[in-house]
Amino acid sequence: METLEGLVKAHIRTHGPMDIATYMGMALGHPRLGYYITRDPLGAAGDFTTAPEISQLFGEMIGLCLADAWLRAGGPTFHMAELGPGRGTLMADLLRATRHVPHFHERMDLHLVETSPALRAKQKDVLTGHEPRWHDTVETLPADAPLLIVANEFFDALPIRQAVMTAVGWQERVVGLDGAENLIFGTRALPLPLGPAPLGSIHEFSPVREHVTQALCARLAAQGGVLLAIDYGHDTSRPLGDTLQAVYRHAPCHPLSHTGNADLTSHVDFAAMAHIARASGCRVQGSVTQKAFLETLGIGARLSALKAPQLDSGVQRLTDGKGMGGLFRAMAIGSSAFSCAGFDSLSGT
Ligand code: SAH
């Protein structure tokens, strides 16, 4: 039977070792056998869970945040877009929470950027009545009106490359084969002018993430709107080292095991995204922790108002500073007319 691991090995035998981005791109996005293409990876029966799957208040707060930004921008006709919508849960919660905002739904049309046929089918079921249009990439999002864009755990799934400091200087970390035909990490020459660093240091970079961010910022600057990105990551110019991680059935595993059957992600470098946004003429808010973002937006007040104690534990999980609330960060990138609430807390680190 054809397996993704088999395809990766055949590729290496023919073309030599591959960079990590090529490996991630094949493992996650191969058109027939890629991890995201072949399954719904979310929830207890899958490999990992996400904020919208933990609490309906996540999508609701994001909906209210975006509707508020839209109102303050004058309430124009606009396109709502989500990048990597998973099961469509966040968007369904966002749309429910905003249905009474005057004219919001009537002036919106809905766009979903999603490569997975399995997840597109789930999104179609959950969002019936809203007639979403699907896109393979951000490039085909419409260009004729402001964009309100939300992306939760999307940027962390985009492929990265890694440079490693060796005895002979910076080299690129690659995936190759050992004598017994097992996948292993190795290194090869890397013509990048990186500065001095201790032996073994790892520097991550993501041309794909940079390209997507660049394309979105150019759109926001030209058409107006805002991108709200939430992901686990860091916001510092200090390199963090190796953040590539693999998860199989809710447990960490080696990134080269379970090829095509494990989720592969890396920490999002928010400082790099902010740099691109400012250079494109956009305003940057944050990043702040998910805890600071949700609490500044008033998740506590909404939870009390709903008088539904069964929702407490989910909100607690999303705002726990030692867990998801501290690991995940939120950032808004917008044109001058669009700014988001949720970023003005003094404790927003
Ligand atoms: N946002 C959802 C799902 C996160 S999982 C949630 O919070 O629950 C990552 C999502 O991004 C999945 O929907 C996956 O299919 C999609 N995805 C991954 N790589 C993608 C790419 N290159 N282009 C478009 N969608 C992608």
Boltz pocket constraint, residues with backbone or C-beta under 6 A from the ligand:
constraints:
  - pocket:
      binder: B
      contacts: [[A, 28], [A, 29], [A, 36], [A, 42], [A, 50], [A, 51], [A, 52], [A, 53], [A, 83], [A, 84], [A, 85], [A, 86], [A, 87], [A, 90], [A, 113], [A, 114], [A, 115], [A, 116], [A, 119], [A, 135], [A, 136], [A, 137], [A, 151], [A, 152], [A, 153], [A, 154], [A, 157], [A, 158]]
      max_distance: 6.0
